[in-house]
Amino acid sequence: MTTEPPYHDVTGSGPVLLLVPGGAGHPMGLGPLVDRLASRFTVVTYDPLGLAHGRLGLAVPDQRPADWSEGAHRVLDAVLPAGERAYVCGTSSGGVAVLDLLERHPRRLAHVVAHEPPCVTVLPDGPERREELIARLDGPGRPDAEGASATPMGVFLARVLRPFTAHVPGPGIPPTRLTVAAGAASRGELLHRTSELLADRIGCPLVPFPGGHLGALEHPVEFADLLADTLRSGGRGSS
């Protein structure tokens, strides 16, 4: 068993902020967000499947949120100074992973923002909405998950979408360490409803973030500034 931490990149200075991308974990498009955050944090961008580090096209097994969260914990062991706690943000499937990370390793984390995690089975009509979501995203002509023509979206649809949308956060998440974020432009949509219910169930704040589900890509400066404020204010005084 390897002892090396999973693939990740580090930039900036200040307290550690772990970013867990959505989709299949490929950090494509996050450069402007990372650049904005790097003046205030040591930004650690986690690439759980190594897709941005030469592994796109290789075979990938079905993923579980626990796979990603335990990998994230190993990354934190490698980069986090002794005695310190990390800030964490995950969006979409990355949001599912950081919920699991917070439940498993709360003592390592100062505050966590989970942006529109697609845990749709928590809804009263969750199983039906999950099937509709999968059918809408994973229709005919799905991009390849392996080989020379593989794409991150193909990996997401084949290996991540189904297990992550089936994830139900457990009762061990400390509400004082968590903020659920929902896109202001997503109001009324499935993942906004999911975020609202999760925040209510866990007993943590729900904060509107710029844009919709892809707000981190579409509004990186505004998203980064609100993320920094939310992490620091949310983490203050947590035990």
Helices and strands as residue ranges (DSSP letters): E 8-12, E 16-20, H 31-37, E 42-46, G 51-53, H 65-79, E 86-91, H 93-104, G 106-108, E 109-115, G 120-122, H 126-137, H 152-155, I 156-160, H 161-165, G 175-177, E 178-183, G 184-186, H 190-202, E 206-209, H 215-218, H 220-235
